[in-house]
Amino acid sequence: MVLGDLFTSRHQWENVDKNGLPDSVPEVDEVGATSAPLLSASYYIGAKCKPYNDDFMLCKDEKNGGTLDCLKEGRRVTRCAISALKDINKYCFDEFKLHYECLEQENHRMGHCRASESVLNKCLFQNLQFEKKIPGVEQQIHLNQNPIYQGTSNDKKKTAEFVKAKEAAS
């Protein structure tokens, strides 16, 4: 027996849930995004999906945290998040990718990706009439003209190159 054969036959893992859901719970696709794209899109998803999320949280509250009792509402939240990501990908894919790649490189620190965030926010506003608002905050940090964290030089450089290429293409 070769050592490589031992490892290939020993660890077989399949991402399939063997426990089916009841018929009362509708099927739903997975969101299919990693943490950086989800963080990049989080404010848009939060705003678009607020009514569904509120229903889910109300259900959980009424059922004393009973997540299983609220699967239907949770699936609505998931469908909405998928829809929001489809909107972003349809209208602002390049700007979205620029921002989430920065987040990925900068260990998910939003303050280090302000330049690319600004480009994404502008695209989302122009195409989807979405204006980013951080809930419960009076002064919106991303609108501050002189923030403490202005983004990294790498983010600024890549964003400037992106904007220049976009202008040249139009």
CYANA upper distance limits for C-alpha pairs under 8 A (distance plus 0.5 A):
  1 MET  CA      5 ASP  CA      7.31
  1 MET  CA      6 LEU  CA      7.82
  2 VAL  CA      6 LEU  CA      7.19
  3 LEU  CA      7 PHE  CA      7.30
  4 GLY  CA      8 THR  CA      6.87
  5 ASP  CA      9 SER  CA      6.58
  6 LEU  CA     10 ARG  CA      6.42
  7 PHE  CA     11 HIS  CA      6.82
  8 THR  CA     12 GLN  CA      7.87
 21 LEU  CA     25 VAL  CA      6.97
 24 SER  CA     72 LYS  CA      8.48
 25 VAL  CA     71 LEU  CA      7.05
 25 VAL  CA     72 LYS  CA      5.98
 26 PRO  CA     72 LYS  CA      7.19
 26 PRO  CA     75 ARG  CA      7.95
 27 GLU  CA     75 ARG  CA      8.28
 28 VAL  CA     75 ARG  CA      6.76
 28 VAL  CA     78 THR  CA      7.94
 28 VAL  CA     79 ARG  CA      7.31
 29 ASP  CA     78 THR  CA      8.44
 29 ASP  CA     79 ARG  CA      8.00
 30 GLU  CA     78 THR  CA      7.94
 30 GLU  CA     82 ILE  CA      8.48
 31 VAL  CA     78 THR  CA      7.15
 31 VAL  CA     79 ARG  CA      8.38
 31 VAL  CA     81 ALA  CA      7.46
 31 VAL  CA     82 ILE  CA      5.94
 33 ALA  CA     37 PRO  CA      6.79
 33 ALA  CA     38 LEU  CA      6.89
 34 THR  CA     38 LEU  CA      6.83
 35 SER  CA     39 LEU  CA      6.47
 36 ALA  CA     40 SER  CA      6.60
 36 ALA  CA    100 TYR  CA      5.70
 36 ALA  CA    101 GLU  CA      7.77
 36 ALA  CA    103 LEU  CA      6.34
 36 ALA  CA    104 GLU  CA      6.07
 36 ALA  CA    108 HIS  CA      7.03
 37 PRO  CA     41 ALA  CA      6.60
 37 PRO  CA     96 PHE  CA      8.18
 37 PRO  CA     97 LYS  CA      8.23
 37 PRO  CA    100 TYR  CA      5.59
 38 LEU  CA     42 SER  CA      6.10
 39 LEU  CA    100 TYR  CA      8.15
 39 LEU  CA    108 HIS  CA      8.20
 40 SER  CA     96 PHE  CA      7.74
 40 SER  CA     99 HIS  CA      7.12
 40 SER  CA    100 TYR  CA      6.05
 40 SER  CA    103 LEU  CA      8.07
 40 SER  CA    117 GLU  CA      8.49
 41 ALA  CA     45 ILE  CA      6.54
 41 ALA  CA     85 LEU  CA      7.76
 41 ALA  CA     88 ILE  CA      8.41
 41 ALA  CA     96 PHE  CA      8.38
 42 SER  CA     46 GLY  CA      6.35
 43 TYR  CA     47 ALA  CA      6.61
 43 TYR  CA    132 LYS  CA      6.94
 43 TYR  CA    133 LYS  CA      7.93
 43 TYR  CA    134 ILE  CA      7.95
 44 TYR  CA     48 LYS  CA      6.53
 44 TYR  CA     84 ALA  CA      7.70
 44 TYR  CA    130 PHE  CA      7.61
 44 TYR  CA    132 LYS  CA      7.61
 45 ILE  CA     49 CYS  CA      6.22
 45 ILE  CA     80 CYS  CA      8.20
 45 ILE  CA     81 ALA  CA      6.21
 45 ILE  CA     84 ALA  CA      6.23
 45 ILE  CA     85 LEU  CA      8.11
 46 GLY  CA     50 LYS  CA      6.10
 48 LYS  CA     80 CYS  CA      8.03
 48 LYS  CA     84 ALA  CA      7.53
 49 CYS  CA     53 ASN  CA      6.58
 49 CYS  CA     77 VAL  CA      6.97
 49 CYS  CA     80 CYS  CA      6.24
 49 CYS  CA     81 ALA  CA      7.26
 50 LYS  CA     54 ASP  CA      6.41
 51 PRO  CA     55 ASP  CA      6.79
 52 TYR  CA     56 PHE  CA      6.76
 52 TYR  CA     73 GLU  CA      7.49
 52 TYR  CA     74 GLY  CA      8.50
 52 TYR  CA     76 ARG  CA      6.76
 52 TYR  CA     77 VAL  CA      5.86
 52 TYR  CA     80 CYS  CA      8.22
 53 ASN  CA     57 MET  CA      6.63
 53 ASN  CA     73 GLU  CA      8.41
 53 ASN  CA     74 GLY  CA      8.13
 53 ASN  CA     77 VAL  CA      6.26
 54 ASP  CA     58 LEU  CA      6.51
 55 ASP  CA     59 CYS  CA      6.58
 55 ASP  CA     73 GLU  CA      7.09
 56 PHE  CA     60 LYS  CA      6.74
 56 PHE  CA     70 CYS  CA      7.05
 56 PHE  CA     73 GLU  CA      5.49
 56 PHE  CA     74 GLY  CA      6.26
 56 PHE  CA     77 VAL  CA      8.06
 57 MET  CA     61 ASP  CA      6.60
 58 LEU  CA     62 GLU  CA      6.60
 59 CYS  CA     63 LYS  CA      6.58
 59 CYS  CA     69 ASP  CA      8.39
 59 CYS  CA     70 CYS  CA      6.48
 59 CYS  CA     73 GLU  CA      8.16
 60 LYS  CA     64 ASN  CA      6.47
 60 LYS  CA     65 GLY  CA      5.02
 60 LYS  CA     66 GLY  CA      5.93
 60 LYS  CA     67 THR  CA      6.61
 60 LYS  CA     69 ASP  CA      8.20
 60 LYS  CA     70 CYS  CA      6.88
 61 ASP  CA     65 GLY  CA      6.17
 61 ASP  CA     66 GLY  CA      8.38
 63 LYS  CA     69 ASP  CA      7.53
 66 GLY  CA     70 CYS  CA      7.18
 67 THR  CA     71 LEU  CA      6.94
 70 CYS  CA     74 GLY  CA      6.65
 71 LEU  CA     75 ARG  CA      6.50
 72 LYS  CA     76 ARG  CA      7.05
 73 GLU  CA     77 VAL  CA      7.11
 74 GLY  CA     78 THR  CA      6.89
 75 ARG  CA     79 ARG  CA      6.66
 76 ARG  CA     80 CYS  CA      6.66
 77 VAL  CA     81 ALA  CA      6.72
 78 THR  CA     82 ILE  CA      6.74
 79 ARG  CA     83 SER  CA      6.69
 80 CYS  CA     84 ALA  CA      6.64
 81 ALA  CA     85 LEU  CA      6.74
 82 ILE  CA     86 LYS  CA      6.70
 83 SER  CA     87 ASP  CA      6.77
 84 ALA  CA     88 ILE  CA      6.82
 85 LEU  CA     89 ASN  CA      6.54
 86 LYS  CA     90 LYS  CA      6.47
 87 ASP  CA     91 TYR  CA      6.69
 87 ASP  CA     92 CYS  CA      8.47
 88 ILE  CA     92 CYS  CA      5.71
 88 ILE  CA     93 PHE  CA      6.65
 88 ILE  CA     96 PHE  CA      7.64
 88 ILE  CA    124 LEU  CA      7.88
 89 ASN  CA     93 PHE  CA      4.76
 89 ASN  CA     96 PHE  CA      7.86
 91 TYR  CA    123 CYS  CA      8.28
 91 TYR  CA    124 LEU  CA      8.22
 91 TYR  CA    127 ASN  CA      6.85
 91 TYR  CA    128 LEU  CA      8.39
 92 CYS  CA     96 PHE  CA      6.39
 92 CYS  CA    120 LEU  CA      7.64
 92 CYS  CA    123 CYS  CA      6.52
 92 CYS  CA    124 LEU  CA      7.23
 92 CYS  CA    127 ASN  CA      8.33
 93 PHE  CA     97 LYS  CA      6.51
 94 ASP  CA     98 LEU  CA      6.65
 95 GLU  CA     99 HIS  CA      6.81
 95 GLU  CA    116 SER  CA      7.73
 95 GLU  CA    119 VAL  CA      6.83
 95 GLU  CA    120 LEU  CA      5.45
 95 GLU  CA    123 CYS  CA      7.74
 96 PHE  CA    100 TYR  CA      6.65
 96 PHE  CA    120 LEU  CA      6.36
 97 LYS  CA    101 GLU  CA      6.35
 98 LEU  CA    102 CYS  CA      6.85
 98 LEU  CA    116 SER  CA      6.75
 98 LEU  CA    159 THR  CA      7.98
 99 HIS  CA    103 LEU  CA      6.82
 99 HIS  CA    113 CYS  CA      7.36
 99 HIS  CA    116 SER  CA      5.46
 99 HIS  CA    117 GLU  CA      6.23
 99 HIS  CA    120 LEU  CA      7.42
100 TYR  CA    104 GLU  CA      6.58
101 GLU  CA    105 GLN  CA      6.73
102 CYS  CA    106 GLU  CA      6.47
102 CYS  CA    113 CYS  CA      6.51
102 CYS  CA    116 SER  CA      8.04
102 CYS  CA    155 ASP  CA      7.00
103 LEU  CA    107 ASN  CA      6.58
103 LEU  CA    108 HIS  CA      4.93
103 LEU  CA    109 ARG  CA      6.69
103 LEU  CA    110 MET  CA      7.18
103 LEU  CA    112 HIS  CA      8.23
103 LEU  CA    113 CYS  CA      7.01
104 GLU  CA    108 HIS  CA      6.26
106 GLU  CA    112 HIS  CA      7.04
106 GLU  CA    113 CYS  CA      8.16
109 ARG  CA    113 CYS  CA      7.67
110 MET  CA    114 ARG  CA      7.27
111 GLY  CA    149 TYR  CA      5.58
111 GLY  CA    150 GLN  CA      6.96
111 GLY  CA    151 GLY  CA      6.22
112 HIS  CA    149 TYR  CA      6.90
112 HIS  CA    150 GLN  CA      7.08
112 HIS  CA    151 GLY  CA      4.29
112 HIS  CA    152 THR  CA      5.76
112 HIS  CA    155 ASP  CA      7.90
113 CYS  CA    117 GLU  CA      6.54
113 CYS  CA    150 GLN  CA      8.18
113 CYS  CA    151 GLY  CA      5.31
113 CYS  CA    152 THR  CA      7.20
113 CYS  CA    155 ASP  CA      6.35
114 ARG  CA    118 SER  CA      6.54
114 ARG  CA    142 HIS  CA      7.53
114 ARG  CA    149 TYR  CA      8.36
114 ARG  CA    150 GLN  CA      6.44
114 ARG  CA    151 GLY  CA      5.46
114 ARG  CA    155 ASP  CA      8.22
115 ALA  CA    119 VAL  CA      7.10
115 ALA  CA    150 GLN  CA      8.13
115 ALA  CA    151 GLY  CA      6.88
115 ALA  CA    155 ASP  CA      6.82
115 ALA  CA    156 LYS  CA      6.08
115 ALA  CA    159 THR  CA      6.74
116 SER  CA    120 LEU  CA      6.77
116 SER  CA    155 ASP  CA      7.08
116 SER  CA    156 LYS  CA      7.89
116 SER  CA    159 THR  CA      6.07
117 GLU  CA    121 ASN  CA      6.53
118 SER  CA    122 LYS  CA      6.66
118 SER  CA    142 HIS  CA      8.10
119 VAL  CA    123 CYS  CA      6.84
119 VAL  CA    159 THR  CA      8.27
120 LEU  CA    124 LEU  CA      6.65
121 ASN  CA    125 PHE  CA      6.63
121 ASN  CA    130 PHE  CA      8.36
121 ASN  CA    131 GLU  CA      7.64
121 ASN  CA    132 LYS  CA      7.38
122 LYS  CA    126 GLN  CA      6.65
123 CYS  CA    127 ASN  CA      6.50
123 CYS  CA    128 LEU  CA      8.45
124 LEU  CA    128 LEU  CA      5.76
124 LEU  CA    129 GLN  CA      6.93
124 LEU  CA    130 PHE  CA      6.05
124 LEU  CA    131 GLU  CA      7.92
125 PHE  CA    129 GLN  CA      4.75
125 PHE  CA    130 PHE  CA      5.03
125 PHE  CA    131 GLU  CA      6.14
126 GLN  CA    130 PHE  CA      8.34
133 LYS  CA    140 GLN  CA      7.38
134 ILE  CA    140 GLN  CA      6.96
139 GLN  CA    144 ASN  CA      8.31
140 GLN  CA    144 ASN  CA      7.27
141 ILE  CA    147 PRO  CA      7.54
142 HIS  CA    147 PRO  CA      8.45
146 ASN  CA    150 GLN  CA      7.93
151 GLY  CA    155 ASP  CA      6.78
151 GLY  CA    156 LYS  CA      7.31
152 THR  CA    156 LYS  CA      6.82
153 SER  CA    157 LYS  CA      6.50
154 ASN  CA    158 LYS  CA      6.59
155 ASP  CA    159 THR  CA      6.43
156 LYS  CA    160 ALA  CA      6.52
157 LYS  CA    161 GLU  CA      6.73
158 LYS  CA    162 PHE  CA      6.54
159 THR  CA    163 VAL  CA      6.60
160 ALA  CA    164 LYS  CA      6.58
161 GLU  CA    165 ALA  CA      6.61
162 PHE  CA    166 LYS  CA      6.58
163 VAL  CA    167 GLU  CA      6.61
164 LYS  CA    168 ALA  CA      6.65
165 ALA  CA    169 ALA  CA      6.65
166 LYS  CA    170 SER  CA      7.00
